[in-house]
């Protein structure tokens, strides 16, 4: 869920580099400027543990601000600090994605769709899974090279291996958790990266230590990203003219309906609540 903010109206006199009217977004963790996160940074995370952004006015430190790309609306820009940055951090972390790599994307929610868009923009070959043929159709329109319906193809990990000639993918965007982690490991090549982002799929499957060792997998937990990564991501977005996929925009007065719609899992990409009427 994303919440666009209107134009900045006030600033402290000692703030440098910003002026009233700039189109900006705060980073998710206000004090995560660069490098690894830590407990002190974590406690500055919007929405957890401090108050989030579902409000008309918010006071944030100037060092947390990043400019919204000019070709994006406020609604589109509001999707960047959480879902987009999470996907970017996953694919451009310690071993950045490169052209020719193969990427497995689980699902078609906010993080997954951004992962698809960033991977395609970087020249990777992308495989997307979903239980909905309609959602997979959207994924193909966004550039997915291969799609797998995991309801009709329950052994989707074997299908991924078939697509990659038995090698497995270089990167996996893993949002399922207990219900998918074992198959994601099967589908990932030796010494490949599994970027652990969510746990939306129920199940009892766990990571088997012998499999991790024998395939030399790197499991990396993703906790959003830094201001520096946000700025790097925006350069990619601007260069490739990437447009966030906003499934539906709700007015502030329909916040409960917005959360109900999100919970229904009918959406592809992001669901936005418009706070300002301006």
C-alpha positions as CSV (number, residue, x, y, z in Angstrom):
1,X,0.0,0.0,0.0
2,X,1.3,3.5,-0.9
3,X,0.3,7.0,0.1
4,X,1.2,9.9,-2.1
5,X,2.1,13.2,-0.5
6,X,1.3,16.6,-2.0
7,X,4.0,19.3,-2.6
8,X,6.1,20.3,0.3
9,X,4.7,23.3,2.0
10,X,7.1,24.2,4.7
11,X,10.8,23.8,5.5
12,X,13.1,24.9,8.2
13,X,15.3,27.9,7.5
14,X,18.5,25.8,8.0
15,X,17.5,23.2,5.3
16,X,19.9,23.2,2.4
17,X,19.3,21.9,-1.1
18,X,15.5,21.9,-1.0
19,X,12.8,24.6,-1.6
20,X,9.1,24.8,-1.1
21,X,7.3,23.1,-4.0
22,X,9.9,20.4,-4.6
23,X,8.4,17.0,-5.4
24,X,9.9,14.6,-2.9
25,X,9.6,11.3,-1.0
26,X,11.2,10.3,2.3
27,X,13.1,7.1,2.4
28,X,11.3,4.3,4.2
29,X,14.0,4.2,7.0
30,X,14.6,7.9,7.6
31,X,18.2,7.5,8.8
32,X,19.3,4.8,6.3
33,X,21.6,6.9,4.2
34,X,23.9,4.3,2.7
35,X,25.5,0.9,3.5
36,X,24.1,-1.8,5.8
37,X,21.1,-1.2,8.0
38,X,21.4,-1.6,11.8
39,X,19.0,-1.4,14.9
40,X,19.4,2.4,15.2
41,X,18.4,2.8,11.6
42,X,15.5,0.3,11.9
43,X,13.8,2.3,14.6
44,X,13.4,5.2,12.1
45,X,11.3,3.1,9.7
46,X,8.0,4.7,8.7
47,X,5.0,2.7,9.8
48,X,7.1,0.3,11.9
49,X,7.9,1.3,14.6
50,X,7.2,5.0,14.1
51,X,4.0,6.5,12.6
52,X,3.7,6.0,8.8
53,X,2.6,8.3,6.0
54,X,-1.2,7.8,5.9
55,X,-1.7,11.5,6.9
56,X,-1.8,14.9,5.3
57,X,1.3,16.3,6.9
58,X,4.6,14.7,8.0
59,X,7.8,16.1,9.4
60,X,10.9,14.2,8.2
61,X,14.7,15.0,8.3
62,X,16.0,16.6,5.1
63,X,18.6,13.9,4.7
64,X,15.9,11.3,4.1
65,X,14.4,13.1,1.1
66,X,14.7,12.0,-2.5
67,X,13.3,13.7,-5.6
68,X,10.4,12.0,-7.4
69,X,11.3,11.5,-11.1
70,X,9.7,14.2,-13.2
71,X,7.8,11.7,-15.5
72,X,5.9,10.2,-12.5
73,X,2.7,11.4,-10.9
74,X,2.5,11.7,-7.1
75,X,0.5,8.4,-7.1
76,X,3.2,6.7,-9.0
77,X,6.0,8.3,-7.0
78,X,4.4,7.1,-3.7
79,X,5.1,3.5,-4.8
80,X,8.9,4.0,-4.9
81,X,10.2,4.1,-1.2
82,X,9.0,0.7,-0.2
83,X,8.1,-1.8,-3.0
84,X,10.3,-0.4,-5.7
85,X,13.4,0.1,-3.4
86,X,13.0,-3.4,-2.0
87,X,13.1,-4.9,-5.5
88,X,16.0,-2.7,-6.5
89,X,18.0,-3.6,-3.4
90,X,17.4,-7.3,-4.0
91,X,18.6,-7.2,-7.6
92,X,21.3,-4.6,-7.2
93,X,22.8,-5.6,-3.9
94,X,26.2,-7.3,-3.2
95,X,26.2,-9.0,-6.6
96,X,24.2,-6.7,-8.9
97,X,22.1,-8.1,-11.7
98,X,23.6,-7.9,-15.2
99,X,22.4,-8.3,-18.7
100,X,21.9,-12.0,-19.6
101,X,21.2,-13.1,-16.1
102,X,18.0,-15.1,-15.4
103,X,15.6,-14.0,-12.7
104,X,12.7,-15.8,-11.1
105,X,9.9,-13.6,-9.8
106,X,7.3,-15.1,-7.5
107,X,3.9,-13.4,-7.8
108,X,2.6,-10.2,-9.3
109,X,2.3,-7.9,-6.2
110,X,4.1,-4.6,-5.8
111,X,7.6,-5.8,-5.1
112,X,7.4,-8.6,-7.7
113,X,6.2,-6.3,-10.5
114,X,9.0,-3.8,-9.8
115,X,11.4,-6.7,-9.8
116,X,10.1,-7.7,-13.2
117,X,10.4,-4.2,-14.5
118,X,13.9,-3.6,-13.2
119,X,15.2,-7.0,-14.4
120,X,13.8,-6.4,-17.9
121,X,15.3,-2.9,-17.9
122,X,18.7,-4.4,-17.0
123,X,18.6,-6.9,-19.8
124,X,17.8,-10.0,-17.8
125,X,15.7,-13.0,-18.9
126,X,12.7,-13.1,-16.5
127,X,10.4,-15.9,-15.4
128,X,7.2,-15.0,-13.5
129,X,4.9,-17.3,-11.5
130,X,1.3,-16.7,-10.5
131,X,-1.9,-18.6,-9.9
132,X,-3.8,-16.3,-12.4
133,X,-3.5,-16.5,-16.1
134,X,-4.8,-12.9,-16.3
135,X,-2.1,-11.7,-14.1
136,X,0.5,-13.6,-16.1
137,X,-0.8,-11.9,-19.2
138,X,0.0,-8.5,-17.6
139,X,3.5,-9.8,-16.7
140,X,4.1,-10.7,-20.3
141,X,3.0,-7.3,-21.4
142,X,5.6,-5.8,-19.0
143,X,8.3,-7.9,-20.6
144,X,8.4,-11.3,-18.9
145,X,9.9,-13.8,-21.2
146,X,8.4,-16.9,-19.5
147,X,5.3,-17.3,-17.3
148,X,4.2,-20.3,-15.1
149,X,0.8,-20.8,-13.5
150,X,1.7,-22.7,-10.4
151,X,-1.8,-24.0,-9.9
152,X,-1.8,-25.8,-13.3
153,X,2.0,-26.5,-13.0
154,X,2.5,-27.4,-9.3
155,X,6.1,-28.5,-10.0
156,X,7.0,-25.1,-11.2
157,X,10.6,-25.4,-9.9
158,X,11.1,-28.2,-12.4
159,X,9.6,-26.0,-15.2
160,X,12.1,-23.3,-14.3
161,X,15.0,-25.8,-14.6
162,X,13.6,-26.9,-18.0
163,X,13.5,-23.2,-19.2
164,X,17.1,-22.6,-18.0
165,X,18.4,-25.9,-19.5
166,X,18.9,-27.4,-16.0
167,X,21.1,-24.6,-14.7
168,X,18.6,-22.7,-12.6
169,X,18.2,-18.9,-12.3
170,X,20.8,-16.5,-11.1
171,X,18.4,-14.5,-8.8
172,X,15.1,-15.4,-7.2
173,X,12.7,-12.8,-5.8
174,X,11.2,-14.9,-3.0
175,X,8.0,-13.5,-1.5
176,X,6.3,-16.7,-0.5
177,X,8.4,-17.9,2.4
178,X,7.5,-21.2,4.0
179,X,5.3,-22.4,1.2
180,X,7.7,-21.7,-1.6
181,X,11.3,-21.5,-0.3
182,X,12.2,-25.1,-1.0
183,X,11.1,-25.0,-4.6
184,X,12.8,-21.6,-5.0
185,X,16.0,-23.2,-3.9
186,X,15.5,-26.0,-6.4
187,X,15.0,-23.5,-9.2
188,X,18.1,-21.4,-8.3
189,X,21.5,-22.2,-9.7
190,X,24.5,-23.2,-7.7
191,X,25.9,-20.1,-5.9
192,X,22.8,-18.2,-6.9
193,X,21.0,-15.6,-4.8
194,X,17.6,-16.0,-3.1
195,X,16.3,-12.6,-2.0
196,X,14.0,-13.2,0.9
197,X,11.3,-10.5,1.0
198,X,8.0,-11.9,2.2
199,X,6.2,-14.9,3.7
200,X,2.7,-14.8,2.1
201,X,2.5,-18.5,1.2
202,X,1.7,-20.8,4.1
203,X,3.4,-24.1,4.5
204,X,5.8,-26.2,6.6
205,X,8.7,-26.2,4.1
206,X,11.9,-25.0,5.5
207,X,15.4,-24.4,4.2
208,X,17.3,-27.7,4.2
209,X,20.8,-27.1,5.3
210,X,22.4,-29.8,3.2
211,X,20.8,-28.3,0.1
212,X,22.1,-24.8,1.0
213,X,25.6,-26.2,1.4
214,X,25.6,-28.4,-1.6
215,X,24.3,-25.7,-3.9
216,X,26.3,-22.9,-2.2
217,X,23.2,-20.7,-2.2
218,X,23.2,-17.2,-0.8
219,X,20.0,-16.4,1.1
220,X,19.7,-12.6,1.6
221,X,17.0,-11.0,3.7
222,X,15.9,-7.6,2.2
223,X,14.8,-4.8,4.5
224,X,13.9,-2.0,2.0
225,X,17.0,0.1,1.2
226,X,19.0,3.3,1.7
227,X,18.8,6.8,0.4
228,X,21.8,6.2,-1.8
229,X,20.1,3.1,-3.4
230,X,16.9,5.2,-3.8
231,X,18.7,7.8,-5.8
232,X,20.5,5.1,-7.9
233,X,17.1,3.4,-8.5
234,X,15.6,6.7,-9.7
235,X,18.4,7.1,-12.2
236,X,17.4,3.8,-13.7
237,X,13.7,4.7,-13.6
238,X,14.4,8.0,-15.4
239,X,16.8,6.5,-18.0
240,X,14.4,3.7,-18.9
241,X,11.2,5.8,-18.4
242,X,9.8,3.1,-16.1
243,X,6.3,3.7,-15.0
244,X,5.1,2.0,-11.8
245,X,2.1,-0.3,-12.2
246,X,-0.7,1.2,-10.1
247,X,-3.7,-1.2,-10.1
248,X,-6.1,1.1,-8.3
249,X,-6.2,4.5,-6.5
250,X,-8.6,5.0,-3.5
251,X,-9.5,8.3,-1.9
252,X,-8.6,8.8,1.8
253,X,-12.2,8.3,2.8
254,X,-12.1,4.8,1.4
255,X,-9.0,3.6,3.3
256,X,-10.8,0.5,4.7
257,X,-12.0,-0.5,1.2
258,X,-8.4,0.0,0.0
259,X,-7.1,-2.4,2.6
260,X,-9.9,-4.9,1.8
261,X,-9.0,-4.7,-1.9
262,X,-5.3,-5.3,-1.1
263,X,-6.2,-8.3,1.1
264,X,-8.3,-9.8,-1.7
265,X,-5.2,-10.2,-3.8
266,X,-7.0,-9.1,-7.0
267,X,-4.4,-6.4,-7.7
268,X,-1.4,-6.5,-10.0
269,X,1.3,-4.1,-8.8
270,X,0.4,-1.4,-6.3
271,X,-2.7,-0.1,-4.5
272,X,-2.6,3.6,-3.6
273,X,-4.5,5.7,-1.2
274,X,-4.7,9.4,-2.3
275,X,-4.5,11.5,0.9
276,X,-4.5,15.0,-0.6
277,X,-7.3,16.3,-2.7
278,X,-5.0,18.8,-4.5
